[in-house]
Amino acid sequence: MTNDSESHDSESQRAADLGDEAEEAVAVPRSRIPELLHAAVAAVGGVERPGQVRMAEAVADAVDHGEHLLVQAGTGTGKSLAYLVPALAHGDRVVVATATLALQRQLVERDLPRTVDALHPVLRRRPLYAMLKGRSNYLCLHRANEGTPSDEGEGLFDPVDALGGPTGKLGQDVLRLRDWADETDTGDRDDLSPGVSDKAWAQLAVTSKECLGATRCPYGQECFAEKARERAKLADVVVTNHAMLAIDAIEGAPVLPEHGLLIVDEAHELVNRVTGAATAELTVGAVNRAVKRAARLANEKAVDALQAAAENYHGLMETAQPGRVEELPEYLAYAVTAIRDASRQVITSLGETRDKGLSDEDAVRKQAMASAETLHETADRLLEGSEYDVVWIERSDRYGLGTASLRVAPLSVSGLLREGLYKERSVVLTSATLKLGGDFNGVAASVGLPSETRLPDVRTAGDNPEPGPGFGEDAVPHWRGIDVGSPFKYPKQGILYVAKHLADPGRDPERPDMLDELAELIGAAGGRTLGLFSSMRGAQAAAEAMRERLDHRILLQGEDTLGELIREFASDATTCLFGTLSLWQGVDVPGSACQLVVMDRIPFPRPDDPLMSARQRDVEQRGGNGFMAVAATHAALLMAQGAGRLVRAADDRGVVAVLDPRVETKRYGSFFRSSMPEFWYTTDRNQVRRSLAAIDASAAPVRPVVKRG
């Protein structure tokens, strides 16, 4: 066990010992929210912000009136405490869903323990909290002890050394996981340090479909996943992720305990995460895997039918061209139909056959059944051809050279979210970037909150003073949107520079004038540059060019782990870090190591992106502006997040440089500018170089970042 997990483990144990305490919770009057917030902020050693107080009061109001709330809270606001305090004072169970592991750990290991301690004297109780993830995030004791690995693990311990131990990395990792199973209290993959590869973890983890079930599994009483669910049932606050939220709200599978308040943090990621959870894929590998698993128990006729379907599909996918498929061509529909029908035969056969001579028969059957059922569901969905789905062929190195897969995703998740998210509880969605183009309407619509049900941002004394009508099938999702600002003085701390003199970017990532501009900006800044590129090709081309022209060290995403690259970047002022989409969000490097953030171009979706282009066309067919609603909104959200990498502390200063003149020269440029923090704006290249040089000259020394672990 790592020390990092001790805090939430102790709370989990307390939840098990004091399960009845959660039922005694009584709501604290709304008038005491500022007092509680003050105590919590003091406990974490923070400074109370006006925006933080306003957000806490708005969350309390939303709960009291049975409404939904969108809150834009800029970096440094302290939004975690601003929603945790009214949530704990609410008295009902609260679910907090985040997009990233980092925020989940921050909440459970730092914010919640301190907040609970601070509020205990006022609440006269100690609220309980727990973290809950999908089953595959927890080590399976049955797999660890009975040794039923996934099929990718065959030959796991060959070859062996002189003592009979595995020499391969995969085998060594699996042995370490088995040892860890005897030591860990949580079985949570994120508590394992150092970690292991996905392939190694898959040997000792199961999906919900592969699980034998607590009552049938010999390790059901000790199961880590079941214990996590039990802790969640006793907790006042359950911290989970967007994917679990999607399963609970959209798929109708009750994986979260009942709750009266849902808080969605990092809400700008919700649509992407829900889309991912609702996307299915028919790969050659998945079909072959199902054949292999079925062969151990299903009858020969059913397995042969699935094998033949797999071979036919493989042959078609070798030559399939990537792109959207509006209607499956006859030959492809025939292949998918064969997979669907054969997988149904396998499912039937698995339910009828028994082999007492097979070791661990139940686990083998469950694994085979899970693969066959997933195949059948995906194939059936592809053949159904719903107008609400988008189907496309995707070619990726993940599937091996020369192969492709069929994918299907919802055209929109707004309707799914509107039906599944808002009817049973108040929902608070918060992020540093929810206002795009100056208002909340675009983001609100994408998460299922239509503009016609929006309420005024500010509540007045006579504005629905009584609690709202509650929730139900016919309830209208009334919502408010508020921007509580940021404690940072953006116009004085940062400059937004658009290189108006450059040529409009084309499809070629090698833009000589852009590279000249980039080199001059980095030189003026003395390094200290985070380069955000819209494609990996663009990042690689820029890194290669800058390494030839400059003496500064250029780190490139993919050449080391992301965590190590960020650590090195934050530890050396002269170093630059270039990368693509995952760097646009979540990178937190306060101080003088990052004083120039460069965006090479507006990060519009690729024109050949099947899902985005389908969504854009759908908006246009309904009379809307598809470009602004889809492509521009997607790009503006990324640019707002990217610009947010610059100012992370009250004394940070620097420049956000956009090397795409369209932000100034096109009509839609104002939409992007108004979506970013209110930096001082200029297109004067000489002024920016002087400013960067002055900031570099007065910068405080960079403090080396100590490597953890």
C-alpha positions in Angstrom: 0.0 0.0 0.0 1.2 3.5 -0.7 0.9 6.3 1.8 -1.3 8.2 -0.6 -4.1 5.9 -0.2 -4.1 5.7 3.6 -6.5 8.7 4.0 -9.3 7.3 2.0 -8.8 3.8 3.3 -9.2 5.0 6.9 -12.4 6.8 5.9 -13.6 3.7 4.1 -13.0 1.7 7.3 -14.8 4.3 9.3 -17.7 4.0 6.9 -17.8 0.3 7.5 -17.8 0.7 11.2 -20.2 3.7 11.4 -22.6 2.9 8.6 -25.6 4.3 10.4 -24.0 7.7 10.8 -24.6 8.6 7.2 -28.4 8.2 7.8 -28.4 10.8 10.6 -27.3 13.7 8.3 -29.3 16.9 8.7 -29.1 19.8 6.3 -27.4 22.9 7.5 -29.2 26.2 6.9 -28.2 28.0 3.7 -27.2 31.1 5.8 -24.3 29.2 7.4 -22.6 28.3 4.1 -20.1 31.2 4.3 -19.2 30.2 7.8 -18.6 26.6 6.8 -16.6 27.6 3.7 -14.4 29.9 5.8 -13.6 27.0 8.2 -12.8 24.7 5.3 -10.6 27.2 3.5 -8.6 27.8 6.7 -8.2 24.0 7.2 -6.5 23.5 3.8 -4.3 26.6 4.3 -6.0 28.5 1.5 -7.3 32.0 1.0 -11.0 32.6 0.6 -11.9 34.1 -2.8 -15.1 36.2 -3.6 -15.8 33.9 -6.5 -15.5 30.8 -4.3 -18.1 32.3 -1.8 -20.4 33.1 -4.7 -20.1 29.6 -6.2 -20.8 27.9 -2.8 -23.9 30.0 -2.3 -25.1 29.3 -5.9 -24.6 25.5 -5.4 -26.7 25.7 -2.2 -29.4 27.7 -4.0 -29.6 25.2 -6.8 -30.1 22.3 -4.4 -32.7 24.3 -2.3 -34.7 25.2 -5.4 -34.5 21.9 -7.3 -32.5 23.4 -10.2 -29.4 22.7 -12.2 -26.4 24.9 -12.3 -23.5 25.6 -14.7 -20.6 27.3 -13.0 -17.5 28.6 -14.8 -14.8 29.0 -12.1 -11.5 30.2 -13.3 -8.1 28.8 -12.3 -7.4 29.6 -8.6 -11.0 30.0 -7.6 -10.9 26.9 -5.3 -13.9 25.4 -6.9 -13.5 22.0 -5.2 -14.2 23.5 -1.7 -16.8 25.7 -3.2 -18.9 22.7 -4.1 -17.8 20.3 -1.4 -18.9 22.6 1.5 -22.6 23.1 0.4 -22.6 19.4 -0.7 -21.7 18.2 2.8 -24.0 20.7 4.4 -26.9 19.5 2.1 -27.4 16.3 4.2 -28.2 14.0 1.3 -25.7 11.7 -0.5 -23.6 13.5 -3.1 -21.8 12.0 -6.1 -18.8 13.9 -7.5 -17.8 12.8 -11.0 -14.5 14.0 -12.5 -12.7 13.3 -15.8 -9.2 12.8 -14.5 -7.5 10.5 -12.0 -5.5 13.5 -10.6 -8.6 15.4 -9.5 -10.2 12.2 -8.0 -7.1 11.7 -5.9 -6.9 15.3 -4.9 -10.5 15.2 -3.7 -10.1 11.9 -1.7 -6.6 12.3 -0.4 -6.5 16.1 0.3 -9.7 18.1 0.0 -12.2 15.8 1.6 -10.2 14.7 4.7 -9.4 18.4 5.6 -12.9 19.6 4.8 -14.6 16.9 6.8 -12.3 17.7 9.8 -13.0 21.4 9.5 -16.8 21.0 9.3 -17.1 18.3 12.0 -17.7 20.8 14.8 -20.5 22.6 12.9 -22.1 19.6 11.3 -21.8 17.6 14.6 -21.1 14.5 12.5 -18.2 13.3 10.4 -19.4 12.8 6.8 -18.1 9.6 5.1 -16.6 9.5 1.7 -15.4 6.8 -0.8 -14.0 6.4 -4.3 -15.8 4.2 -6.8 -14.5 3.1 -10.2 -15.4 0.5 -12.8 -14.8 -3.2 -11.9 -11.8 -3.5 -14.2 -9.9 -1.0 -12.2 -9.7 -3.4 -9.3 -7.6 -6.6 -9.1 -9.6 -9.8 -9.3 -8.7 -12.2 -6.5 -10.2 -15.1 -8.4 -7.8 -14.4 -11.3 -4.9 -13.9 -8.9 -5.4 -17.1 -6.9 -7.0 -19.5 -9.4 -4.8 -18.4 -12.4 -7.4 -18.0 -15.1 -5.6 -15.4 -17.3 -7.0 -13.7 -20.3 -6.0 -15.4 -23.6 -3.3 -12.9 -24.3 -1.4 -14.4 -21.3 -0.7 -17.8 -22.8 2.9 -18.6 -22.5 3.1 -16.0 -19.7 5.9 -17.7 -17.8 8.0 -19.0 -20.7 10.9 -18.8 -20.8 12.0 -19.1 -17.2 15.3 -18.5 -15.4 17.3 -21.0 -13.4 15.1 -20.7 -10.4 11.9 -21.2 -12.4 10.9 -17.6 -12.5 9.7 -15.7 -15.6 12.4 -13.8 -17.5 9.9 -11.8 -19.6 8.6 -8.4 -18.4 4.9 -9.5 -18.7 5.4 -12.6 -16.5 7.4 -10.6 -13.9 4.7 -8.0 -13.7 2.0 -10.7 -13.2 4.0 -12.3 -10.4 4.4 -8.8 -8.8 0.6 -8.3 -9.1 -0.1 -11.6 -7.4 2.2 -10.6 -4.5 0.6 -7.2 -4.3 -2.8 -8.9 -4.0 -1.7 -10.1 -0.6 -0.6 -6.7 0.6 -3.1 -4.2 -0.8 -6.2 -3.1 1.1 -7.9 -1.6 -2.0 -6.9 -3.7 -5.0 -7.1 -0.3 -6.9 -4.8 -0.2 -9.9 -3.9 3.4 -9.1 -2.5 2.4 -5.7 0.1 0.2 -7.4 3.5 1.9 -7.7 5.2 1.5 -10.0 2.4 0.6 -12.3 2.2 -2.2 -14.9 1.2 -2.3 -18.6 -2.4 -2.7 -19.6 -1.6 -6.2 -20.9 -0.2 -7.3 -17.5 -3.1 -5.8 -15.6 -5.6 -7.6 -17.9 -4.3 -10.9 -16.7 -5.6 -10.3 -13.2 -8.6 -8.0 -13.8 -12.1 -8.7 -15.2 -14.9 -6.6 -16.7 -18.3 -6.5 -15.2 -19.5 -9.0 -17.9 -16.6 -11.4 -17.1 -17.1 -11.3 -13.3 -18.6 -14.5 -11.7 -20.6 -12.4 -9.3 -20.1 -12.1 -5.5 -22.4 -14.9 -4.6 -20.8 -17.4 -7.1 -17.2 -16.4 -6.7 -15.2 -18.2 -3.9 -13.5 -14.8 -3.2 -16.8 -12.8 -3.3 -16.5 -11.8 0.4 -13.0 -10.5 -0.1 -13.6 -8.9 -3.5 -12.0 -5.5 -3.8 -14.6 -4.2 -6.3 -17.5 -5.4 -4.1 -15.9 -3.8 -1.0 -15.6 -0.5 -2.9 -19.3 -0.7 -3.8 -20.2 -1.4 -0.2 -18.1 1.6 1.0 -19.9 3.8 -1.6 -23.3 2.7 -0.3 -22.3 3.9 3.2 -20.7 7.2 2.1 -22.1 10.7 2.1 -19.8 11.6 -0.8 -18.9 9.2 -3.6 -16.1 10.3 -5.9 -16.3 8.6 -9.3 -15.5 9.3 -13.0 -17.5 10.4 -16.0 -17.5 6.9 -17.5 -19.2 5.4 -14.4 -21.7 8.3 -14.5 -22.4 7.6 -18.2 -23.1 3.9 -17.4 -25.4 4.8 -14.5 -27.3 7.6 -16.2 -27.5 6.5 -19.8 -27.3 2.7 -19.9 -29.8 2.3 -17.1 -27.4 0.2 -15.1 -27.5 1.3 -11.4 -23.8 1.3 -10.6 -23.9 4.3 -8.3 -25.8 4.5 -5.0 -28.9 6.7 -4.9 -28.0 10.4 -4.4 -29.8 13.7 -4.3 -27.0 15.9 -5.7 -24.6 15.2 -8.6 -21.6 17.4 -9.1 -19.8 17.1 -12.5 -16.3 18.6 -12.2 -14.2 19.1 -15.4 -17.5 19.3 -17.1 -16.0 20.5 -20.4 -14.9 16.8 -20.8 -18.3 15.3 -20.1 -19.6 15.0 -23.7 -16.4 13.4 -24.9 -16.3 10.9 -22.1 -20.0 10.0 -22.5 -19.5 9.6 -26.2 -16.6 7.3 -25.6 -18.6 5.2 -23.1 -21.4 4.9 -25.7 -19.1 4.0 -28.6 -18.8 0.3 -29.7 -16.2 -1.3 -32.0 -16.1 -4.5 -34.0 -12.5 -5.4 -34.5 -10.8 -8.4 -36.0 -9.0 -9.0 -32.8 -12.3 -9.1 -30.8 -13.8 -11.6 -33.1 -10.8 -13.9 -33.0 -10.6 -13.6 -29.3 -14.3 -14.7 -29.0 -13.5 -17.7 -31.2 -10.6 -18.7 -29.0 -12.5 -18.4 -25.8 -15.6 -20.2 -27.2 -13.6 -23.2 -28.4 -13.0 -24.4 -24.9 -16.7 -25.0 -24.1 -19.1 -24.3 -27.0 -20.0 -27.0 -29.5 -17.9 -27.4 -32.6 -20.6 -26.3 -35.0 -21.1 -22.9 -33.3 -17.4 -22.3 -33.0 -16.7 -23.2 -36.7 -19.5 -20.8 -37.7 -17.9 -18.0 -35.7 -14.4 -18.9 -37.1 -15.7 -18.7 -40.7 -17.3 -15.3 -39.9 -14.1 -14.1 -38.4 -12.0 -15.1 -41.4 -14.4 -13.4 -43.8 -14.5 -10.2 -41.8 -10.7 -10.2 -41.5 -10.4 -10.4 -45.3 -12.8 -7.5 -45.8 -11.1 -5.3 -43.2 -7.7 -5.8 -44.8 -8.8 -3.7 -47.8 -11.5 -1.5 -46.2 -11.1 2.2 -46.7 -11.5 4.5 -43.7 -14.4 6.9 -43.5 -18.0 7.2 -42.6 -20.4 4.4 -43.7 -23.9 5.9 -44.0 -25.3 2.5 -45.0 -23.5 -0.8 -44.7 -22.8 -2.1 -48.2 -24.2 -5.5 -48.9 -21.0 -7.4 -48.6 -20.1 -5.8 -45.3 -23.7 -6.2 -44.0 -23.4 -9.9 -44.8 -20.2 -10.3 -42.9 -21.5 -8.5 -39.8 -24.7 -10.5 -40.0 -22.6 -13.7 -40.0 -20.8 -12.5 -36.9 -24.1 -11.6 -35.2 -25.7 -15.0 -36.0 -22.7 -17.1 -35.1 -22.1 -15.3 -31.8 -25.8 -16.0 -31.0 -25.1 -19.7 -31.7 -22.1 -19.6 -29.4 -24.1 -17.9 -26.6 -26.8 -20.6 -26.8 -24.2 -23.4 -26.9 -22.3 -22.0 -23.9 -25.6 -22.1 -21.9 -26.2 -25.7 -22.8 -22.8 -27.4 -22.6 -20.9 -28.6 -19.5 -17.4 -29.9 -19.2 -16.6 -31.0 -15.6 -13.1 -32.0 -16.7 -12.3 -28.3 -17.4 -10.5 -26.6 -14.6 -12.4 -23.5 -13.4 -15.3 -24.1 -15.8 -17.5 -21.3 -14.6 -14.8 -18.6 -15.1 -14.0 -19.9 -18.6 -17.7 -19.9 -19.5 -18.2 -16.4 -18.1 -15.2 -15.1 -20.1 -16.4 -16.7 -23.3 -19.9 -15.5 -22.8 -18.8 -11.9 -22.2 -16.9 -11.9 -25.5 -19.7 -13.5 -27.5 -22.4 -11.2 -26.0 -20.3 -8.1 -26.7 -19.9 -9.2 -30.3 -23.6 -9.9 -30.7 -24.6 -6.5 -29.2 -22.2 -4.5 -31.4 -23.0 -6.4 -34.6 -26.7 -6.0 -33.9 -26.3 -2.2 -33.4 -24.3 -1.9 -36.6 -27.0 -3.7 -38.6 -29.8 -1.8 -37.0 -28.6 1.4 -38.7 -30.2 3.8 -36.3 -30.5 7.4 -37.5 -29.2 8.4 -34.1 -25.9 6.5 -34.7 -22.8 7.2 -36.8 -20.9 4.3 -38.3 -17.5 4.5 -39.8 -14.4 2.4 -40.7 -11.3 3.3 -38.8 -7.8 2.1 -39.6 -5.3 2.2 -36.7 -2.0 0.7 -35.8 -3.7 -0.6 -32.6 -5.2 -3.4 -34.7 -2.1 -4.3 -36.6 -0.9 -3.2 -40.0 -3.3 -3.7 -42.8 -6.5 -4.1 -40.6 -9.3 -1.9 -39.8 -12.5 -1.9 -37.6 -16.1 -0.8 -37.7 -17.1 1.7 -35.1 -20.4 3.1 -34.1 -21.1 6.1 -31.8 -24.1 8.3 -31.0 -24.7 11.2 -33.3 -25.4 13.3 -30.2 -25.3 12.6 -26.4 -27.3 15.7 -25.5 -30.7 13.8 -25.6 -29.3 10.9 -23.7 -28.0 13.2 -21.0 -31.2 15.2 -20.8 -33.2 12.0 -20.3 -30.8 10.2 -18.0 -29.0 12.9 -15.9 -31.4 15.6 -14.7 -34.6 13.9 -13.6 -33.7 12.4 -10.2 -31.4 15.1 -8.6 -30.0 18.5 -8.8 -26.9 18.6 -11.1 -24.0 21.1 -10.8 -21.6 21.2 -13.8 -18.4 23.1 -13.3 -15.1 23.8 -15.1 -12.8 26.7 -15.8 -14.1 26.7 -19.4 -17.9 26.5 -19.9 -18.5 29.9 -21.5 -17.6 29.8 -25.2 -18.0 32.9 -27.3 -19.2 34.7 -24.2 -22.1 32.6 -23.1 -23.1 29.2 -21.7 -25.6 28.2 -24.4 -23.3 26.1 -26.5 -22.0 23.9 -23.7 -25.4 23.8 -22.1 -27.0 22.4 -25.2 -24.3 19.8 -25.7 -25.0 18.4 -22.2 -28.8 18.4 -22.6 -29.8 21.7 -21.1 -31.7 23.7 -23.8 -31.5 27.5 -23.8 -35.3 27.9 -23.5 -35.2 26.4 -20.0 -32.4 28.8 -18.8 -33.2 30.9 -15.8 -31.7 34.4 -15.0 -28.1 34.1 -13.8 -28.9 36.1 -10.6 -31.7 35.1 -8.3 -33.8 37.9 -6.9 -35.8 38.0 -3.6 -39.1 37.3 -5.5 -37.7 34.8 -7.9 -39.2 31.5 -7.0 -38.4 31.7 -3.3 -40.0 28.3 -2.6 -38.3 25.0 -3.5 -38.9 23.9 -7.0 -41.3 21.2 -8.1 -38.7 18.5 -7.8 -37.7 16.0 -10.4 -39.5 13.3 -12.4 -40.4 12.1 -15.9 -42.1 15.3 -16.9 -39.9 17.8 -15.1 -38.3 20.5 -17.2 -34.5 20.8 -16.6 -34.4 24.5 -15.5 -30.9 25.7 -15.1 -28.8 28.8 -14.4 -25.3 29.7 -15.6 -22.9 31.8 -13.6 -19.3 32.9 -14.1 -17.6 33.5 -10.8 -14.5 34.7 -12.4 -10.9 34.1 -11.3 -8.7 35.7 -8.6 -6.0 36.2 -11.2 -5.7 39.6 -12.9 -5.5 38.3 -16.5 -5.1 41.7 -18.3 -2.0 42.4 -16.1 -0.6 38.9 -15.9 -0.8 37.8 -19.5 -0.8 38.9 -23.2 -2.8 37.2 -26.0 -0.8 37.6 -29.2 -2.2 36.6 -32.6 0.4 36.5 -35.4 -1.7 38.3 -37.9 1.1 38.7 -40.4 1.5 34.9 -41.0 -0.1 33.1 -43.9 -3.3 31.1 -43.2 -2.2 27.5 -42.3 -2.9 24.8 -44.9 -2.9 21.1 -44.5 0.9 20.9 -44.6 2.4 21.0 -41.0 5.7 22.4 -42.4 4.9 26.2 -42.4 8.2 28.0 -42.8 6.9 31.4 -41.7 5.3 29.9 -38.6 8.5 28.1 -37.7 10.5 31.4 -38.1 8.0 33.1 -35.8 8.2 30.2 -33.3 12.0 30.3 -33.1 12.0 34.1 -32.5 9.4 33.8 -29.8 11.2 31.0 -28.0 14.5 33.0 -28.3 12.8 36.1 -26.8 11.3 34.0 -23.9 14.6 32.3 -23.2 13.0 28.9 -23.6 10.1 28.5 -21.0 7.7 27.5 -23.8 4.8 25.0 -23.9 4.1 24.3 -27.6 0.5 23.1 -28.2 0.1 21.6 -31.7 -3.1 20.4 -33.4 -1.5 17.3 -34.8 1.4 15.0 -33.9 3.0 15.6 -37.3 3.0 19.3 -36.6 4.6 18.9 -33.2 7.3 16.6 -34.6 8.1 18.9 -37.5 8.4 21.9 -35.1 10.5 20.0 -32.6 12.9 18.9 -35.4 13.2 22.4 -36.7 13.7 24.0 -33.3 16.4 21.5 -32.4 18.3 22.5 -35.5 17.9 26.2 -35.0 18.1 26.8 -31.2 20.3 25.8 -28.3 17.3 25.2 -26.1 16.3 21.7 -25.1 13.1 20.6 -26.9 11.1 17.9 -25.2 8.6 16.1 -27.4 5.5 14.2 -26.3 5.9 10.5 -26.9 9.7 10.4 -26.3 9.1 9.7 -22.5 6.2 9.4 -20.2 4.0 12.5 -20.0 4.6 12.8 -16.3 8.4 12.7 -16.7 8.3 15.2 -19.6 6.3 17.7 -17.5 8.6 17.2 -14.6 11.7 18.0 -16.7 10.0 20.9 -18.3 9.0 22.4 -15.0 12.5 22.0 -13.6 14.5 23.9 -16.3 13.7 27.4 -17.5 15.5 27.0 -20.8 13.6 23.9 -21.8 10.6 23.7 -24.1 7.9 21.0 -24.3 6.0 20.3 -27.5 3.0 18.0 -27.8 -0.5 17.5 -29.0 -4.0 17.3 -27.6 -3.3 15.8 -24.1 -1.1 18.8 -23.4 -3.8 21.3 -24.1 -5.6 20.3 -20.9 -4.4 19.4 -17.4 -0.8 20.5 -17.6 -0.1 22.5 -14.4 3.3 24.2 -14.3 3.1 27.4 -12.2 6.1 29.7 -11.9 8.6 30.9 -14.4 9.2 27.6 -16.2 6.2 28.3 -18.4 6.0 31.9 -19.6 5.1 31.3 -23.3 2.2 29.1 -24.5 2.2 28.7 -28.2 -0.7 27.3 -30.3 0.3 26.5 -33.9 -3.2 26.8 -35.3 -6.9 26.7 -34.4 -7.5 23.1 -33.5 -10.5 22.4 -35.7 -11.5 18.8 -36.0 -10.1 17.0 -39.0 -12.4 17.5 -42.0 -12.4 13.7 -42.4 -13.4 13.0 -38.8 -16.6 10.9 -39.3 -18.3 11.7 -36.1 -17.6 15.4 -36.0 -18.5 15.9 -39.7 -21.8 13.9 -39.1 -22.7 16.1 -36.1 -21.9 19.2 -38.1 -24.1 18.1 -41.0 -26.9 17.2 -38.6 -27.0 20.7 -37.2 -27.1 22.2 -40.7 -30.0 20.0 -41.7 -31.9 21.3 -38.7 -31.3 24.9 -39.8 -28.4 25.7 -37.5 -24.8 26.7 -38.1 -23.0 23.4 -38.1 -19.5 25.0 -38.3 -20.0 27.2 -35.2 -22.0 24.6 -33.2 -19.6 21.8 -33.8 -16.2 22.6 -35.3 -15.8 26.1 -33.8 -17.1 25.0 -30.4 -14.7 22.1 -30.3 -11.8 24.3 -31.2 -12.7 27.1 -28.8 -12.9 24.7 -25.9 -9.4 23.4 -26.6 -8.0 26.9 -27.1 -9.6 28.1 -23.8 -8.1 25.1 -22.0 -4.7 25.7 -23.7 -4.6 29.3 -22.8 -5.4 28.3 -19.2 -2.0 26.6 -19.0 -0.2 30.0 -18.8 -1.4 31.6 -15.5 -1.5 29.0 -12.7 -0.6 31.3 -9.8 -1.0 34.9 -8.7 2.5 35.9 -9.7 2.6 34.1 -13.0 3.2 36.3 -16.1 3.6 35.5 -19.8 2.2 35.3 -23.3 -0.2 33.1 -25.1 0.8 33.2 -28.8 -1.6 31.9 -31.5 0.3 31.4 -34.7 -2.9 31.4 -36.8 -4.0 34.7 -38.3 -7.6 33.6 -38.7 -8.2 34.4 -35.0 -7.8 38.0 -36.0 -8.7 38.1 -39.7 -11.9 35.9 -39.9 -15.3 36.8 -38.7 -15.4 33.8 -36.3 -12.1 35.0 -34.7 -13.9 37.0 -32.1 -15.6 33.8 -30.9 -12.2 32.3 -30.1 -10.9 35.4 -28.5 -13.9 35.8 -26.2 -13.6 32.2 -25.2 -10.1 32.7 -23.7 -9.1 34.4 -20.5 -9.2 38.2 -20.7 -5.6 38.7 -21.4 -4.3 42.0 -22.9 -4.7 41.5 -26.6 -2.2 42.5 -29.4 -1.1 41.6 -32.9 2.1 43.6 -32.6 5.0 41.1 -33.0 7.7 43.6 -31.8 5.8 44.5 -28.7 5.4 40.8 -27.8 9.1 40.1 -28.3 10.0 43.0 -26.0 7.5 41.9 -23.4 8.8 38.3 -23.5 12.4 39.5 -23.1 11.5 41.7 -20.1 9.5 38.8 -18.4 12.5 36.5 -19.0 14.9 39.0 -17.5 12.9 39.5 -14.3 11.8 35.9 -13.9 12.4 34.2 -10.6 14.7 31.1 -10.5 12.9 27.8 -11.4 12.6 25.4 -8.5 13.5 21.8 -9.5 10.6 19.4 -9.3 11.4 16.3 -7.3 10.6 13.0 -9.0 8.0 11.0 -7.0 8.4 7.4 -6.2 
